[in-house]
Amino acid sequence: MAQIPTLYVTQGSGNSFKPMQVAAQLGLQCEVNYLNVLAGESRTPEFLSINPLGQLPYMVLDGGVGVGESNAIAWYLAEGSELMPATPLTRAQSIRWMNYEQTMLEANISPVRFFTYIVPEMQKDHEAMIPVWRERGNQGLAVLDNYLGRNDFVTDHGYSVADIAVFGYTHLADEGGFDLSQFKHVSAWIARVQEQPGYLPIDQLLTGQSQNLAA
Ligand SMILES: N[C@@H](CCC(=O)N[C@@H](CS)C(=O)NCC(=O)O)C(=O)O
């Protein structure tokens, strides 16, 4: 990779996990900056001048070009590597599952996990939505489970950046009270992803220490 990206990430986040896992597995050189979302560091004037949405992860390339959205950043970092699906079918399958992750998995698993596990003191403010997110998340996991009963990975490429994207919040669902043992094919796929060479668990990837990941 010609440019050395700067990644802004936060700890414990399935979204920040994705580009960091790609970078770690490919041995990419990146500058990594941590922001503490719970301390408001993603909403400071300084960070909002970098990413007006204030969301993490965020990537800045040489020359100041910024890229938001965890799946887009992971995709950029995986370009040209063995993690990048290369055929029209496998690239279409990637977009399908990366969109599905954002709309059916992350969109439901992340808020339940956030308000029941990360900041449980805020749970009472979201009592009405938690069962809704939980039901939709279980529906999302059931469709993924059915697919993974017939496929080892989410695309026909084999293990890819699309698996890392879908894995981001799926493997953290139990922390939001989702019963992953109900989803046997998802559970077997989680184990397959964790067995990939260079895989690092989230706590080892997102250490909270800003650092230069050496190539
Ligand atoms: N769709 C976005 C979602 C990003 C997102 O919601 N990030 C959360 C952390 S997981 C965040 O930055 N929250 C802090 C904030 O919005 O200030 C992605 O996939 O990158």
The ligand as a Tripos MOL2 file, in Angstrom:
@<TRIPOS>MOLECULE
LIG
   20    19     1     0     0
SMALL
NO_CHARGES

@<TRIPOS>ATOM
      1 N1        -22.0590    2.5740   10.1070 N.3       1 LIG1
      2 C1        -20.9250    3.0710   10.8400 C.3       1 LIG1
      3 C2        -21.2850    3.1280   12.3120 C.3       1 LIG1
      4 C3        -20.1820    3.7710   13.1460 C.3       1 LIG1
      5 C4        -20.5830    3.9370   14.5850 C.2       1 LIG1
      6 O1        -21.7680    3.9770   14.9550 O.2       1 LIG1
      7 N2        -19.5740    4.0550   15.4360 N.am      1 LIG1
      8 C5        -19.7900    4.2320   16.8470 C.3       1 LIG1
      9 C6        -18.8680    3.3040   17.6250 C.3       1 LIG1
     10 S1        -19.1800    1.6080   17.2390 S.3       1 LIG1
     11 C7        -19.4200    5.6550   17.2220 C.2       1 LIG1
     12 O2        -18.5120    6.2170   16.6540 O.2       1 LIG1
     13 N3        -20.1160    6.2310   18.2010 N.am      1 LIG1
     14 C8        -19.7180    7.4780   18.7600 C.3       1 LIG1
     15 C9        -20.3860    8.6590   18.1830 C.2       1 LIG1
     16 O3        -21.2710    8.5100   17.3070 O.co2     1 LIG1
     17 O4        -20.0470    9.7510   18.6590 O.co2     1 LIG1
     18 C10       -19.7130    2.1480   10.5880 C.2       1 LIG1
     19 O5        -19.9010    0.9730   10.2440 O.co2     1 LIG1
     20 O6        -18.5790    2.6350   10.6900 O.co2     1 LIG1
@<TRIPOS>BOND
     1     1     2 1
     2     2     3 1
     3     2    18 1
     4     3     4 1
     5     4     5 1
     6     5     6 2
     7     5     7 1
     8     7     8 1
     9     8     9 1
    10     8    11 1
    11     9    10 1
    12    11    12 2
    13    11    13 1
    14    13    14 1
    15    14    15 1
    16    15    16 2
    17    15    17 1
    18    18    19 2
    19    18    20 1
@<TRIPOS>SUBSTRUCTURE
     1 LIG1         1 GROUP 0 **** ****
